[in-house]
Amino acid sequence: MNLFSFVKRVNNNAQEIKALGLFSMMRHFYRIIFKNKDLIRIKTRIGDIYLRPLASDNIVMSKIFVDREYDIDRFSQGAKVRKKYEEIIANGKTPLIIDAGGNIGLASRFLADAYPKATIVTVEPDPENCKVARKNVFGYSNINLVEAAIGGKTGFVSINENEVEAWAIQTKRANGGIPILTINNILERQENCELFIVKIDIEGFESDLFSANVEWAEEAMAIAIEPHDWLLPGAGSSSNFQRTLMNGNRDILIVGENIIMVKNGS
């Protein structure tokens, strides 16, 4: 069994492993296999993928490439999204995809392969995630990685990395630190682009992203968001995006932990 098959098998049985209290055993197993390795390279049919063996990166890989959580084409709405992609190109513009909360760059790679003529702007605030993401998106000329947070207004954030997995790092506004970009900032910097897809997985900071300057939400053909009310009970982290998006004319798809909202009409 090659490493990719092994990781896939582990993740396919993740719930059973968790229920049996065996995650600590799996971590111990990983330490034995990958002793003294901070980063491993996995050769796959879609190219090399870089992972941190003791982080949550393997689960992220499984969600994106095995469960295909951002594969809109498998739904009937995918034809509508694909048609919009082709229309933007036919009109002489470049489809713009924003990956807010890019983690280690795997979602951006999936979207770059699915929509090769799009420009992908990957926004990730955590420096350690960005180090891995740079290796994973290397060679993709249409992916631009930006080390920043994303929010409703500009400013700064600090990040909380204490005892959380790499995919669960949270940000909060601060007087200094990591800069915050808005969706509008990104749109202003991209010449001759049209907003196409926005993917959002920012561990509760979606409450800030949808708190102001949300005009872009009407433009995007599809918005994929992972809500985090389960992580922050009672905090209302999804309230702002509910107010922004739920009154619109969109189809709602539930894919894994994500809500994908596809615009009806052109």
N, C-alpha and C positions, 0 to 999 in steps of 0.2 A: 504494500500500500504506500503510495507517495504521500508527501506531507499535505498536499491540498486535499486529498481524499480523507486523510486522517482528521484534519481540521473540520471538514464538512461533516464527518460522522459525529465528531464531538458536539458540534453546534446543532445538528439535527436532534440530538438527545439532550440538549442543554437543560430543558425543563425537568427531565427525569433525573439528571445529574444533580440539579439544584435541590429537587425534592428529597433526594437521598442524602443530602448534606455532603456531597463529594467534591464540591468546588475546591476546597483546600487540598484534597488529594490530587486533583487535576493540576493545580498550580505546582504542587511538589513534583509531579510527573514532568511538567514543562521545564522546571528548573534542572531536572536531571538531563533532559534531552538538550536543552539550550544553555547549558552551564557557561557562564561568562559571556553570553551573547546579548548585547543590547538590542540588536536588530538582525532580523533574518530576511533572506530573499527567497521568495517562492516563485518558481517558474510555472506559469500557467499558459493556457491557450490564448489568453489575451495579453500576454507579456508578463514581465516580472512585477511582483507585488512585494513591497517591503512592510514588515510588521514587527512590532515589539512583542516578543513571545510571552511576556508576563503581564501585558496590558490587555485591554479589551479589544484590541485591533482585529483579532481573528473573528470575533463575533460581528464586528462591523463589516468585515469582508463577506461573511456569510449572508448577512441581511441584504447586502447590495447585490452580490453576484450569484448567490444561490437562491435566496427568497425573492430577489429582484423587486425590491420595494419601490423603486423609482421607474419601473417599466410600465409606462402608460400605454404603450402599444398593445399590451395584452387585453385591454378593455376596448369596447366599441368606441369610447370617446377618444381613443388613441388616434383613430383615423382623422378626427377633427383637429387634433393637436398637430398631427403630421401635415395636414393640409395648410394650417396656419404657418407652419415652419416654411413650407415651400412658397407660400404667398409672400412672406417677408423677403425671401431671397429673390423671387421674381420681381419684386419692387425695387431691387437694387440695394437693399439694406441687409444687415447682418443680425440674425436672431441673437438676443442676449439672454443668457442664463446666469442667474445669481445663485451661488451656493453659499447660503448664510449658515455658518457653523460647519466649515468644511472638514473638520477633524483631520484625518490623514490623507485626504484627497481622493478617496475611492469613489464617492458619489460623483465627484466632478469627472473622474475618468469614465464612469459609466455613462454619464450624460454626454460627454464629449464623443464617445463612440456611437451613441444613439443618434446624436445630432452633430455630425462632423463639421458642418459649415457654420455652426454657432460659435460665439465667443462666450467662454465661461469665466466669470469672475468669482473666485473662491475666497471667502472672507473667514478667517480663523484667528481668534485672539491668542491662543496658547502657543508659546514659542516651541515647546517640545513637540506638539502635534504638527506644527509647521515644518519642523526639521524633517519629519517623516514624509509629510505631504510633498515637500519639494522633490524628494526622491521618487515618489509615486507618480507625480505629474510631469517629471522630466521627459522631454521629447514631445510633449503635447503643446504645440505652438499656440493652440487656441484656448489654453487655460492660463489665466493670470491669477496667481496666488497673492493675496494681500493679508499681511499680518495685522489684523485690526478686529475690533468688535463691530457689530452692526446694531443700530438703534434708531429711534424716532427723531432724535436730535443729536448734533455733534457734541463732543465732550470726551470724557475718558472713563475707563473702567479699571477695576482691579479684578483679579481672578482668584477663585477659591479652589485650590488643588488638594486640600487636606483630605486624605483618605477617601478619594473618589477615583473611579476609573477615568481613563483618558477621554472617554466619550461623554462624561458627565460633569465636566468642568463648568462651573457657573461663574458668571460675571455680575458685577454690581457697579453702579456709577461711583466715581471717585474724583478727587480734585486733580489727580494726575495719574499717569500710568499708560495704559494701552489706549490708543485713540479710537474713537467711535466714528464710523462712517454711516451715512444714511443711504437709503436706496437712491435718493435723488442725487447724492454726491457721485455715486457710481454711474448713473445715467448721464450726468454732465460730462464725465470723463471719457465716455465711449462714443467715438465718432461714428455717425451713420449706422447706429444700432437701433433695434426696436425690442423692447422688453418682451420676452417670450415665456420663460419659466422662472419662478422663484422657489427655491427649495430652502426650508427654514427648519433648523434643528439647533436651537440655541439655549437649551436647558432652562427655560423659564423667562429668559430675557425678551421673549416675544411680547411680553406685556409692555416693554419699553418700545420695541420696534413699531407696534401698532398704536402707540399713544399719540403720535403726531405725524404730520406729513405722509399721509397714507394714500395720496392720489394715485400712486403707482399701482396700487392693488387692482384698480379698474382696468389698467392696461395689460396686465399679465394674462396670457392665455391659460396658464395653469399655475397653481400655487400648491406646493406640497409642504405640509407643516406637521411636525410632531408636537402635540400639546403636552404640557407638563403639570397639569393639575394633580396627577397622581403623585408627583414628586413634591409639590408645594401645596398641600391641601389647605383650602381656605384662603389662599393668597390671591385667587382670582387671576392667575397668570394667563388664562385664555380669554378673559373677559373682553379685552380690547380687540383682539382679532375676531371674536364672535360678532361684536358690534360692527366691525368693518366689513366682514365677508358674508355673514349669514343672511343679509338682506339682499344679496346680489343674485343674479340669474346664473347660477352655476350648478353643475352636477357634482355630487359629492361621492368620492370613492374612498373606501377604507382599505388600506393596505398595510398589514402589520401594525406598527405603532403610528402610522402616518395617516393623515387626512389629505387627500388630493382633490382639489377643487378645480374643475375644468369649466371655463367660460362657455356659455351658450351664445351663439351668434358670432359674428366676425369681430 
